[in-house]
């Protein structure tokens, strides 16, 4: 990926696609690899949490907390209103929340 100026994650995704079921289907124990992948994502989140700059959080303080709450609760409220406004169900509400919450970050 570095040869074509792309992030390493792009190369990892492409390699997984080529070696997995969509590509050449060369991976024998996919359920085991899914568990390893879940563990990897969990460790990635832990690492991200450890890299939080506490001094910056103290500087930002209540403004950062307020902005984070608005960015999370705003889409949740809008997604909760979707079934009422457009006669949708839980699935439509959950998809709306997922789409709106990723846009707020």
MODELLER restraints for C-alpha pairs under 7 A, 6 or more apart:
rsr = mdl.restraints
at = mdl.atoms
rsr.add(forms.Gaussian(group=physical.xy_distance, feature=features.Distance(at['CA:1:A'], at['CA:7:A']), mean=6.14, stdev=0.5))
rsr.add(forms.Gaussian(group=physical.xy_distance, feature=features.Distance(at['CA:1:A'], at['CA:8:A']), mean=5.52, stdev=0.5))
rsr.add(forms.Gaussian(group=physical.xy_distance, feature=features.Distance(at['CA:1:A'], at['CA:10:A']), mean=6.91, stdev=0.5))
rsr.add(forms.Gaussian(group=physical.xy_distance, feature=features.Distance(at['CA:1:A'], at['CA:11:A']), mean=5.18, stdev=0.5))
rsr.add(forms.Gaussian(group=physical.xy_distance, feature=features.Distance(at['CA:2:A'], at['CA:8:A']), mean=6.94, stdev=0.5))
rsr.add(forms.Gaussian(group=physical.xy_distance, feature=features.Distance(at['CA:17:A'], at['CA:23:A']), mean=5.77, stdev=0.5))
rsr.add(forms.Gaussian(group=physical.xy_distance, feature=features.Distance(at['CA:18:A'], at['CA:24:A']), mean=5.98, stdev=0.5))
rsr.add(forms.Gaussian(group=physical.xy_distance, feature=features.Distance(at['CA:19:A'], at['CA:25:A']), mean=5.68, stdev=0.5))
rsr.add(forms.Gaussian(group=physical.xy_distance, feature=features.Distance(at['CA:19:A'], at['CA:26:A']), mean=5.31, stdev=0.5))
rsr.add(forms.Gaussian(group=physical.xy_distance, feature=features.Distance(at['CA:19:A'], at['CA:27:A']), mean=6.31, stdev=0.5))
rsr.add(forms.Gaussian(group=physical.xy_distance, feature=features.Distance(at['CA:20:A'], at['CA:26:A']), mean=6.05, stdev=0.5))
rsr.add(forms.Gaussian(group=physical.xy_distance, feature=features.Distance(at['CA:20:A'], at['CA:27:A']), mean=5.67, stdev=0.5))
rsr.add(forms.Gaussian(group=physical.xy_distance, feature=features.Distance(at['CA:71:A'], at['CA:101:A']), mean=6.94, stdev=0.5))
rsr.add(forms.Gaussian(group=physical.xy_distance, feature=features.Distance(at['CA:71:A'], at['CA:104:A']), mean=5.40, stdev=0.5))
rsr.add(forms.Gaussian(group=physical.xy_distance, feature=features.Distance(at['CA:71:A'], at['CA:105:A']), mean=6.95, stdev=0.5))
rsr.add(forms.Gaussian(group=physical.xy_distance, feature=features.Distance(at['CA:72:A'], at['CA:101:A']), mean=6.21, stdev=0.5))
rsr.add(forms.Gaussian(group=physical.xy_distance, feature=features.Distance(at['CA:75:A'], at['CA:97:A']), mean=5.68, stdev=0.5))
rsr.add(forms.Gaussian(group=physical.xy_distance, feature=features.Distance(at['CA:75:A'], at['CA:100:A']), mean=5.37, stdev=0.5))
rsr.add(forms.Gaussian(group=physical.xy_distance, feature=features.Distance(at['CA:75:A'], at['CA:101:A']), mean=5.50, stdev=0.5))
rsr.add(forms.Gaussian(group=physical.xy_distance, feature=features.Distance(at['CA:76:A'], at['CA:97:A']), mean=5.65, stdev=0.5))
rsr.add(forms.Gaussian(group=physical.xy_distance, feature=features.Distance(at['CA:79:A'], at['CA:93:A']), mean=4.99, stdev=0.5))
rsr.add(forms.Gaussian(group=physical.xy_distance, feature=features.Distance(at['CA:79:A'], at['CA:94:A']), mean=6.90, stdev=0.5))
rsr.add(forms.Gaussian(group=physical.xy_distance, feature=features.Distance(at['CA:79:A'], at['CA:96:A']), mean=5.28, stdev=0.5))
rsr.add(forms.Gaussian(group=physical.xy_distance, feature=features.Distance(at['CA:79:A'], at['CA:97:A']), mean=4.88, stdev=0.5))
rsr.add(forms.Gaussian(group=physical.xy_distance, feature=features.Distance(at['CA:80:A'], at['CA:93:A']), mean=6.05, stdev=0.5))
rsr.add(forms.Gaussian(group=physical.xy_distance, feature=features.Distance(at['CA:82:A'], at['CA:88:A']), mean=6.61, stdev=0.5))
rsr.add(forms.Gaussian(group=physical.xy_distance, feature=features.Distance(at['CA:82:A'], at['CA:93:A']), mean=5.91, stdev=0.5))
rsr.add(forms.Gaussian(group=physical.xy_distance, feature=features.Distance(at['CA:83:A'], at['CA:89:A']), mean=5.54, stdev=0.5))
rsr.add(forms.Gaussian(group=physical.xy_distance, feature=features.Distance(at['CA:83:A'], at['CA:93:A']), mean=6.32, stdev=0.5))
